[in-house]
Amino acid sequence: MKRAAKTMKIYKIVFIVLLFIVIVWSLNREYHYINLGSEADKHFEQMKAECGKDNAKECDALGSYYLFGWAGIKKDEKKGLRLLEKACRLGYNPSCSLRTSMQKDMKVRNR
């Protein structure tokens, strides 16, 4: 009986440690950044430049990167929505749909 209780206690400790590791890992995932000078950084800068030149598809892609925190970009939903709005105004219809969907989602989450 004592051995079973000791084994259960060890399993509980292992479970708690693993749970802690998973939580810490998931919290840190959002804050990885692109290494300056890398190919990803160059592509990101090119996307920003193209969006600045009113390229709707690049504004849409950049907005999605910010909305979801993709490819090492720090998640920024407000900035992402602004970029999708710009792409929508420039006539890129998929941006309009995604922007509307995300705005509804954000309203539900903020209730």
C-alpha positions as CSV (number, residue, x, y, z in Angstrom):
1,M,0.0,0.0,0.0
2,K,2.8,2.4,0.9
3,R,4.6,1.7,-2.4
4,A,1.5,2.5,-4.4
5,A,1.0,5.8,-2.6
6,K,4.6,6.7,-3.2
7,T,4.4,5.8,-6.9
8,M,1.2,8.0,-7.2
9,K,3.0,10.9,-5.5
10,I,5.9,10.6,-8.0
11,Y,3.4,10.5,-10.9
12,K,1.7,13.7,-9.6
13,I,5.0,15.5,-9.3
14,V,6.1,14.5,-12.8
15,F,2.7,15.6,-14.2
16,I,2.9,19.0,-12.5
17,V,6.5,19.5,-13.8
18,L,5.5,18.6,-17.3
19,L,2.4,20.8,-17.1
20,F,4.6,23.7,-16.0
21,I,7.0,23.2,-18.9
22,V,4.1,23.1,-21.4
23,I,2.6,26.3,-20.0
24,V,5.9,28.2,-20.0
25,W,6.7,27.0,-23.6
26,S,3.2,28.1,-24.8
27,L,3.6,31.6,-23.2
28,N,7.0,32.2,-24.8
29,R,5.9,31.1,-28.3
30,E,4.2,34.4,-29.0
31,Y,7.3,36.4,-28.4
32,H,9.8,35.0,-30.8
33,Y,11.1,37.6,-33.1
34,I,12.6,37.6,-36.6
35,N,16.4,37.7,-36.5
36,L,17.6,41.0,-38.0
37,G,19.3,40.5,-41.3
38,S,17.8,37.1,-41.9
39,E,16.0,36.1,-45.0
40,A,12.7,36.3,-43.1
41,D,13.5,39.8,-41.9
42,K,14.3,40.9,-45.5
43,H,11.0,39.4,-46.7
44,F,9.1,41.1,-43.9
45,E,10.7,44.5,-44.8
46,Q,9.9,44.0,-48.4
47,M,6.2,43.2,-47.5
48,K,6.0,46.5,-45.5
49,A,7.5,48.5,-48.4
50,E,5.1,47.0,-50.9
51,C,2.2,47.6,-48.6
52,G,3.4,51.2,-48.3
53,K,3.1,51.4,-52.1
54,D,-0.5,50.3,-51.8
55,N,0.0,46.7,-52.9
56,A,-3.3,45.2,-51.5
57,K,-2.1,41.6,-51.5
58,E,1.0,42.5,-49.5
59,C,-1.1,44.5,-47.0
60,D,-3.4,41.5,-46.7
61,A,-0.5,39.1,-46.0
62,L,1.1,41.5,-43.6
63,G,-2.2,42.0,-41.8
64,S,-2.6,38.3,-41.4
65,Y,1.0,38.0,-40.0
66,Y,0.2,40.6,-37.4
67,L,-3.3,39.1,-36.6
68,F,-2.1,35.6,-35.9
69,G,1.5,36.2,-34.9
70,W,2.9,34.1,-37.8
71,A,6.5,33.7,-38.9
72,G,8.0,35.3,-35.8
73,I,6.0,38.5,-36.0
74,K,4.7,39.7,-32.6
75,K,1.0,39.3,-32.5
76,D,-0.8,42.7,-32.8
77,E,-4.5,42.4,-33.7
78,K,-5.2,46.1,-34.0
79,K,-2.3,46.6,-36.5
80,G,-3.4,43.5,-38.4
81,L,-7.0,44.8,-38.7
82,R,-5.8,48.2,-39.9
83,L,-3.7,46.5,-42.6
84,L,-6.7,44.4,-43.6
85,E,-8.8,47.5,-43.8
86,K,-6.3,49.1,-46.1
87,A,-6.2,46.0,-48.3
88,C,-10.0,46.0,-48.4
89,R,-10.1,49.7,-49.4
90,L,-7.6,48.9,-52.1
91,G,-10.0,46.4,-53.5
92,Y,-8.7,43.1,-52.3
93,N,-12.0,41.3,-51.3
94,P,-10.5,38.4,-49.2
95,S,-9.2,41.1,-46.8
96,C,-12.7,42.4,-46.3
97,S,-14.0,39.0,-45.3
98,L,-11.2,38.2,-42.9
99,R,-11.4,41.6,-41.3
100,T,-15.2,41.3,-40.7
101,S,-14.7,37.8,-39.3
102,M,-11.9,38.8,-37.0
103,Q,-13.8,41.9,-35.7
104,K,-16.8,39.6,-34.8
105,D,-14.4,37.2,-33.1
106,M,-12.7,39.9,-31.1
107,K,-16.1,41.3,-30.0
108,V,-17.1,37.8,-28.7
109,R,-13.8,37.4,-26.9
110,N,-14.0,40.8,-25.2
111,R,-17.5,40.2,-23.8
